[in-house]
Amino acid sequence: YTKTDKPGAWAVTTGSAIWGLFWIPLRYLEDAGIPGLWAVALVLLAAFVPSLLATIWQQELSELTTVNGWLVGFALSTSTVLYFTAVLYTDVIRAIFLFYLLPVWTTLSARLLYGEPITRAHLAIIAAALLGVWLLLGGGFSFPVPNNVGDWCAIAAGFCWGFSLSLLRSKADTSPFASTTATVFSGFILSGFCALLIQYGFSIELIEPSRSESVSLIQTIPLGVAFGAMLFFPSMLAQIWGARRIPAPTAALLTMTEILVATVSAGILIGTDLPPISMLGGVIIIAAVCIDLA
C-alpha cells in the first residue's frame, strides 16, 4: 500500500468521525443511572454480535486463533477502557489533551515496528496538530503534567492506540473483521472488569458527570444497543481496515477527526460554547492532516 491510499485514509477518517459521537449514548446511559464503564461494556457487547456474524460471513473465523488479531484487539480495547477511565478520574480537557499525544507515540512505535522514517516535516506537522488540539480545547492552560491516576490512564490510552495503529500497518495481512471482533469482545470483558473494580475496589474520588433531567432505562438501553451494533461496530471496522493501508503516523493524525466531531456535535446538541480560538484550533488540525496527506 502507498502513503496516499485514499480508501484507507477515508476509512480511518470516517470511522474516527463516528467515534466522535460516542459521547451521545454514553451521556444518555449515564443520565439513566448506568455508570460510564458499564455503558461502554453495553455498547461493546452490542457491537460484538454483528462483528462476530460478519467474521463468520467473511469465513475468517479461523483468524481468531491467530496472535496478531488478538494483540491488536487487546491494545485497542485497552486504549478504549483507559480513555473512559481517565474521564472518570481527571478533568475531561486534561484527558483529551493527554490522549492526543497519540501522534507522538504512533510515530515512535511505527519507527520501531516497521521502520517508518521520521522526518523534520512530519515532526512539524505533529507539533502543529498538537497546537490545534490545545487551541480547540480553549487554550490558556499550561501543559498538563500528569499528577493523578486519570492523567496516566489518558497517556496510556494514547500509547496503546498508537501501538495498535503501528501494529496494524506492520501486519497488513491481519483480518480486519477478526481484529474488530477481538477488539469489541476483549473491550467488553475489560470494561466490565474495570467497572467492577471501580464500583467495589477503588476508593479514589470520581469526577461526577454533569447530569441532565433523569431519563429511563427503557429509553436509553435500546439507544446504547443500537449505537453499538449500527455505529460503533462499523466505526471500529473502518478504522482497523483503513489503518492497515496507510502509515501509522498518518492514521494517528486522521484519528483527530474524532475530537473535531465531538466538539462540534457538543456545540450543536447541548450548546457548548465554541469560541473563535477553538475554531482556529480545528482549522489548524484540518490543515495539518491535509498537508500530511498531500
BELUR-V994553 format. One record per residue. N is the residue number from 0. RES is the residue in one small letter. PHI is phi in whole degrees, -180 to 180 (999 if undefined). OMEGA is omega as a letter, one per 20 degrees, with the letter a starting at -180 (999 if undefined). Layout:
[[N/RES/PHI/OMEGA] [N/RES/PHI/OMEGA]]
This chain:
[[0/y/999/a] [1/t/-102/a] [2/k/-61/a] [3/t/-97/r] [4/d/-63/a] [5/k/-68/r] [6/p/-58/r] [7/g/-64/a] [8/a/-65/r] [9/w/-67/r] [10/a/-63/r] [11/v/-64/a] [12/t/-63/a] [13/t/-65/r] [14/g/-61/r] [15/s/-68/r] [16/a/-63/r] [17/i/-64/r] [18/w/-59/r] [19/g/-66/r] [20/l/-94/a] [21/f/-61/a] [22/w/-67/a] [23/i/-66/r] [24/p/-65/r] [25/l/-64/r] [26/r/-65/r] [27/y/-66/r] [28/l/-66/r] [29/e/-64/r] [30/d/-64/r] [31/a/-83/r] [32/g/104/r] [33/i/-99/a] [34/p/-58/a] [35/g/-48/a] [36/l/-73/r] [37/w/-66/r] [38/a/-65/r] [39/v/-61/r] [40/a/-62/r] [41/l/-62/a] [42/v/-63/a] [43/l/-68/r] [44/l/-64/r] [45/a/-64/r] [46/a/-73/a] [47/f/-64/a] [48/v/-63/r] [49/p/-66/r] [50/s/-66/r] [51/l/-65/r] [52/l/-63/r] [53/a/-66/r] [54/t/-63/r] [55/i/-65/a] [56/w/-62/r] [57/q/-81/a] [58/q/57/a] [59/e/-118/a] [60/l/-61/a] [61/s/-65/r] [62/e/-66/r] [63/l/-73/r] [64/t/-93/a] [65/t/-89/a] [66/v/-75/a] [67/n/-59/a] [68/g/-60/a] [69/w/-74/r] [70/l/-65/r] [71/v/-62/a] [72/g/-60/a] [73/f/-68/r] [74/a/-65/r] [75/l/-67/a] [76/s/-68/r] [77/t/-62/r] [78/s/-60/a] [79/t/-61/a] [80/v/-67/r] [81/l/-62/a] [82/y/-63/a] [83/f/-74/r] [84/t/-67/r] [85/a/-60/r] [86/v/-63/r] [87/l/-72/a] [88/y/-106/r] [89/t/-146/r] [90/d/-63/a] [91/v/-60/a] [92/i/-63/r] [93/r/-62/a] [94/a/-61/a] [95/i/-65/a] [96/f/-63/a] [97/l/-67/r] [98/f/-64/a] [99/y/-84/q] [100/l/-76/a] [101/l/-41/a] [102/p/-59/r] [103/v/-65/a] [104/w/-65/a] [105/t/-66/r] [106/t/-61/a] [107/l/-67/a] [108/s/-69/r] [109/a/-65/r] [110/r/-63/a] [111/l/-76/a] [112/l/-81/a] [113/y/-141/r] [114/g/75/r] [115/e/-61/a] [116/p/-68/r] [117/i/-109/a] [118/t/-107/r] [119/r/-63/r] [120/a/-62/a] [121/h/-69/r] [122/l/-63/r] [123/a/-66/r] [124/i/-64/r] [125/i/-63/r] [126/a/-61/r] [127/a/-65/r] [128/a/-64/r] [129/l/-66/r] [130/l/-62/r] [131/g/-62/r] [132/v/-62/r] [133/w/-60/r] [134/l/-70/r] [135/l/-61/r] [136/l/-83/r] [137/g/107/a] [138/g/61/r] [139/g/79/r] [140/f/-119/r] [141/s/-75/a] [142/f/-57/a] [143/p/-74/r] [144/v/-65/a] [145/p/-58/r] [146/n/-140/r] [147/n/-153/a] [148/v/-64/r] [149/g/-65/r] [150/d/-61/a] [151/w/-68/r] [152/c/-64/r] [153/a/-65/r] [154/i/-63/a] [155/a/-63/r] [156/a/-63/r] [157/g/-64/r] [158/f/-64/a] [159/c/-63/r] [160/w/-66/r] [161/g/-63/r] [162/f/-61/r] [163/s/-62/r] [164/l/-61/r] [165/s/-68/r] [166/l/-65/r] [167/l/-63/r] [168/r/-68/a] [169/s/-76/r] [170/k/-120/a] [171/a/-65/r] [172/d/-86/r] [173/t/-65/a] [174/s/-67/r] [175/p/-67/a] [176/f/-69/r] [177/a/-66/r] [178/s/-65/r] [179/t/-65/r] [180/t/-62/r] [181/a/-63/a] [182/t/-65/a] [183/v/-71/r] [184/f/-70/r] [185/s/-66/r] [186/g/-66/r] [187/f/-62/r] [188/i/-64/a] [189/l/-68/a] [190/s/-67/r] [191/g/-64/r] [192/f/-64/a] [193/c/-67/r] [194/a/-63/r] [195/l/-65/r] [196/l/-62/a] [197/i/-66/a] [198/q/-73/a] [199/y/-120/a] [200/g/-110/a] [201/f/-91/r] [202/s/-109/a] [203/i/-71/a] [204/e/-70/a] [205/l/-88/r] [206/i/-80/a] [207/e/-73/r] [208/p/-73/r] [209/s/-73/a] [210/r/-116/r] [211/s/-93/r] [212/e/-62/a] [213/s/-62/r] [214/v/-124/a] [215/s/-89/r] [216/l/-63/a] [217/i/-61/r] [218/q/-80/a] [219/t/-95/a] [220/i/-61/r] [221/p/-59/r] [222/l/-64/r] [223/g/-63/r] [224/v/-65/a] [225/a/-63/r] [226/f/-65/r] [227/g/-62/a] [228/a/-77/a] [229/m/-102/a] [230/l/-122/a] [231/f/-64/r] [232/f/-60/r] [233/p/-64/r] [234/s/-63/a] [235/m/-65/r] [236/l/-61/a] [237/a/-64/a] [238/q/-67/r] [239/i/-69/r] [240/w/-62/a] [241/g/-71/a] [242/a/-65/r] [243/r/-74/a] [244/r/-107/a] [245/i/-133/r] [246/p/-57/a] [247/a/-58/r] [248/p/-60/r] [249/t/-67/r] [250/a/-61/r] [251/a/-64/r] [252/l/-67/r] [253/l/-65/r] [254/t/-62/r] [255/m/-66/r] [256/t/-56/a] [257/e/-57/a] [258/i/-68/r] [259/l/-65/a] [260/v/-65/a] [261/a/-61/a] [262/t/-68/a] [263/v/-66/a] [264/s/-65/r] [265/a/-65/r] [266/g/-65/a] [267/i/-75/a] [268/l/-86/a] [269/i/-123/r] [270/g/76/r] [271/t/-62/a] [272/d/-67/r] [273/l/-119/a] [274/p/-68/r] [275/p/-56/a] [276/i/-65/r] [277/s/-69/r] [278/m/-63/r] [279/l/-62/r] [280/g/-60/r] [281/g/-62/r] [282/v/-63/a] [283/i/-64/r] [284/i/-61/r] [285/i/-61/r] [286/a/-63/a] [287/a/-62/r] [288/v/-65/a] [289/c/-63/r] [290/i/-63/a] [291/d/-66/a] [292/l/-78/a] [293/a/-66/999]]
